[in-house]
Amino acid sequence: MQWINSLVRVKNDTLTVLFFGKTGVGKSSTLNVLFGLNWATDHAVACTKKPHIAYIDASHYSGFPYKQVRVVDLPGIGESLAGDKKYMAYYKKWIPQADSLVWVTQANTRAYKRDEIFLKQLKPFFKKSLFLIVALNKIDCLGVYEGEKPFQIETAEPSEDQIKLIPEKIDDIYNIFKGAINGSVIFNKNHIVPYTSFYGWGLEKLKTRIFIRS
């Protein structure tokens, strides 16, 4: 992949990217597929109890001005009240160090209250240069319970019905997140990337958005 030269540079040769979001939305699964990691995942039990850190060698990417990418997988919010309180120390430590924050959420829900609450709590720790990406996972499940045509497994692509639903879902997410952020960092609709970590659709676009930060 060729990285564009207009990428916003940070002060050192390492790009620090945090992955954050509610427990169970697929943060670790997304990281495993994106960067070839092997971090534990479970559909029923939270596996990330403390920050997981990986260093990705980026020196071989032409035009990319960093030698490496430091990826940090933070424990998910909403596991329990005690967990949220315990993990807050990790969030306060790592968010000010981040160049990019990838907030993972899911498409197959209308419940984003926990995301909204935590965004409001954490935004005082956002530096102005922080690049926020909303990774909208589980597109393969979008609209299934409303009787829409399901994800096309044979082609690994959303159905026509799901494609029609994606812009509406992005609008909903954008309005919720924009209100919670309230101008603390720059946030546009093209910062929201729909994808499915299970089938791989949209992952390349997500990776590109993480690296080019524009």
C-alpha positions as CSV (number, residue, x, y, z in Angstrom):
1,M,0.0,0.0,0.0
2,Q,1.3,3.5,-0.9
3,W,0.8,6.1,1.9
4,I,0.1,9.7,0.9
5,N,2.7,12.3,1.7
6,S,0.2,14.7,3.1
7,L,-0.2,12.6,6.3
8,V,0.0,14.7,9.4
9,R,3.2,14.0,11.2
10,V,3.7,13.5,14.9
11,K,6.9,14.5,16.8
12,N,8.6,11.1,16.7
13,D,8.9,8.1,14.4
14,T,6.1,6.1,16.1
15,L,2.4,6.6,15.5
16,T,0.3,5.7,18.6
17,V,-3.1,4.3,17.9
18,L,-5.6,3.5,20.7
19,F,-8.5,1.1,20.2
20,F,-11.4,1.8,22.4
21,G,-15.1,1.0,22.8
22,K,-17.8,-1.0,24.6
23,T,-16.9,-4.5,25.6
24,G,-17.9,-7.1,23.0
25,V,-18.0,-4.9,20.0
26,G,-15.0,-6.7,18.4
27,K,-11.9,-4.5,19.2
28,S,-9.5,-7.4,19.7
29,S,-11.0,-9.3,16.7
30,T,-10.5,-6.3,14.5
31,L,-6.9,-5.8,15.6
32,N,-6.1,-9.5,15.0
33,V,-7.3,-9.3,11.4
34,L,-5.9,-5.8,10.7
35,F,-2.4,-6.4,12.0
36,G,-2.0,-10.2,12.1
37,L,-2.1,-10.4,15.9
38,N,-3.3,-13.3,18.0
39,W,-4.9,-11.7,21.0
40,A,-7.6,-13.7,22.9
41,T,-11.2,-13.1,22.0
42,D,-14.5,-14.4,23.5
43,H,-18.1,-13.7,22.6
44,A,-19.3,-14.0,26.3
45,V,-16.3,-13.1,28.5
46,A,-14.2,-9.9,28.4
47,C,-10.6,-10.9,27.6
48,T,-8.9,-7.5,27.7
49,K,-8.5,-6.7,31.4
50,K,-5.5,-4.4,30.9
51,P,-4.0,-2.6,27.9
52,H,-2.5,-4.9,25.2
53,I,0.3,-3.3,23.3
54,A,1.8,-4.3,19.9
55,Y,4.5,-2.6,17.8
56,I,3.9,-2.9,14.0
57,D,6.9,-2.4,11.8
58,A,5.9,0.2,9.2
59,S,9.4,0.9,7.7
60,H,8.6,-1.1,4.5
61,Y,5.6,1.1,3.6
62,S,6.6,3.5,0.9
63,G,5.7,7.1,1.7
64,F,4.7,6.4,5.3
65,P,6.8,8.6,7.6
66,Y,6.9,6.4,10.7
67,K,9.1,3.5,11.4
68,Q,6.5,1.8,13.5
69,V,2.9,1.9,14.8
70,R,2.2,1.4,18.4
71,V,-1.2,-0.3,18.7
72,V,-2.9,-0.2,22.2
73,D,-6.0,-2.3,22.8
74,L,-7.8,-0.8,25.9
75,P,-10.3,-2.7,28.1
76,G,-13.9,-2.2,27.0
77,I,-16.4,0.0,28.7
78,G,-19.7,-1.3,30.1
79,E,-18.4,-4.6,31.4
80,S,-19.4,-3.5,34.9
81,L,-19.5,-0.4,37.1
82,A,-16.5,-1.7,39.0
83,G,-14.7,-2.4,35.8
84,D,-15.4,1.0,34.3
85,K,-14.0,2.6,37.5
86,K,-10.9,0.4,37.5
87,Y,-10.1,0.9,33.8
88,M,-10.5,4.7,34.0
89,A,-6.9,5.0,35.1
90,Y,-5.8,3.2,31.9
91,Y,-7.9,5.6,29.8
92,K,-6.5,8.7,31.5
93,K,-3.0,7.4,31.0
94,W,-3.1,6.4,27.4
95,I,-5.5,8.9,25.7
96,P,-3.2,11.9,26.1
97,Q,-0.4,9.8,24.5
98,A,-2.5,8.9,21.4
99,D,-2.1,10.3,18.0
100,S,-5.2,8.5,16.8
101,L,-8.2,7.0,18.7
102,V,-10.2,4.3,16.9
103,W,-13.5,4.0,18.7
104,V,-15.0,0.7,17.8
105,T,-18.8,0.3,17.9
106,Q,-21.3,-1.9,16.2
107,A,-23.9,-1.4,13.5
108,N,-26.5,-3.9,14.7
109,T,-27.7,-1.8,17.7
110,R,-29.5,1.4,18.5
111,A,-28.0,1.6,22.0
112,Y,-25.1,4.1,22.0
113,K,-25.7,5.7,25.4
114,R,-22.6,4.2,26.9
115,D,-20.5,5.4,24.1
116,E,-21.9,8.9,24.5
117,I,-21.4,8.9,28.3
118,F,-17.8,7.9,28.0
119,L,-17.0,10.2,25.2
120,K,-18.2,13.1,27.4
121,Q,-16.1,11.9,30.3
122,L,-12.9,11.3,28.2
123,K,-12.9,14.4,26.0
124,P,-11.1,16.5,28.5
125,F,-8.1,14.2,27.9
126,F,-8.2,14.6,24.1
127,K,-5.5,16.8,22.7
128,K,-6.6,19.0,19.8
129,S,-4.5,17.1,17.3
130,L,-6.1,13.7,18.2
131,F,-7.5,12.0,15.1
132,L,-10.8,10.2,15.9
133,I,-12.0,7.3,13.8
134,V,-15.3,5.5,14.5
135,A,-14.9,1.9,13.4
136,L,-18.4,0.7,12.7
137,N,-18.2,-3.1,13.1
138,K,-20.7,-5.9,12.4
139,I,-22.1,-4.5,9.2
140,D,-22.8,-8.1,8.3
141,C,-25.6,-8.0,11.0
142,L,-27.1,-4.7,9.9
143,G,-30.9,-4.9,9.3
144,V,-31.1,-8.7,9.7
145,Y,-33.8,-8.5,12.4
146,E,-35.8,-6.0,10.3
147,G,-36.2,-8.6,7.6
148,E,-33.7,-7.0,5.2
149,K,-31.7,-9.2,2.9
150,P,-28.7,-10.6,4.8
151,F,-25.0,-10.2,4.1
152,Q,-23.8,-12.0,1.0
153,I,-21.4,-14.6,2.3
154,E,-20.4,-15.9,-1.1
155,T,-19.1,-12.5,-2.2
156,A,-18.2,-11.3,1.3
157,E,-20.2,-8.1,0.7
158,P,-23.2,-6.4,2.2
159,S,-26.6,-7.0,0.5
160,E,-28.3,-4.3,-1.5
161,D,-30.6,-3.7,1.5
162,Q,-27.7,-3.3,3.8
163,I,-25.9,-0.9,1.5
164,K,-29.0,1.3,1.5
165,L,-29.0,1.2,5.4
166,I,-25.4,2.2,5.9
167,P,-25.7,5.9,5.1
168,E,-28.6,6.2,7.6
169,K,-26.6,4.4,10.3
170,I,-23.6,6.6,9.6
171,D,-25.8,9.7,10.0
172,D,-27.1,8.4,13.4
173,I,-23.6,7.7,14.7
174,Y,-22.3,11.0,13.4
175,N,-25.0,13.0,15.2
176,I,-24.5,11.1,18.5
177,F,-20.7,11.3,18.5
178,K,-20.5,14.9,17.3
179,G,-22.8,16.0,20.1
180,A,-20.8,14.2,22.7
181,I,-17.4,15.5,21.4
182,N,-18.8,19.0,21.1
183,G,-15.9,20.4,19.0
184,S,-13.1,19.0,21.3
185,V,-11.5,17.4,18.2
186,I,-12.2,17.5,14.5
187,F,-14.8,14.9,13.5
188,N,-16.4,14.5,10.1
189,K,-18.6,11.8,8.6
190,N,-15.7,10.4,6.6
191,H,-14.1,9.5,10.0
192,I,-16.8,6.8,10.3
193,V,-15.8,3.5,8.6
194,P,-18.3,0.7,8.2
195,Y,-16.8,-2.8,8.1
196,T,-17.1,-6.4,9.4
197,S,-14.1,-8.0,11.2
198,F,-15.7,-11.5,10.6
199,Y,-15.9,-11.4,6.8
200,G,-13.3,-8.7,6.2
201,W,-15.4,-6.3,4.1
202,G,-14.3,-2.7,4.7
203,L,-11.1,-3.6,6.7
204,E,-8.7,-2.3,4.1
205,K,-10.5,1.1,4.1
206,L,-10.3,1.1,7.9
207,K,-6.6,0.4,7.8
208,T,-6.0,3.2,5.3
209,R,-8.0,5.6,7.3
210,I,-5.9,4.8,10.4
211,F,-2.6,5.3,8.6
212,I,-3.4,8.4,6.5
213,R,-5.2,10.3,9.2
214,S,-6.9,12.7,6.8
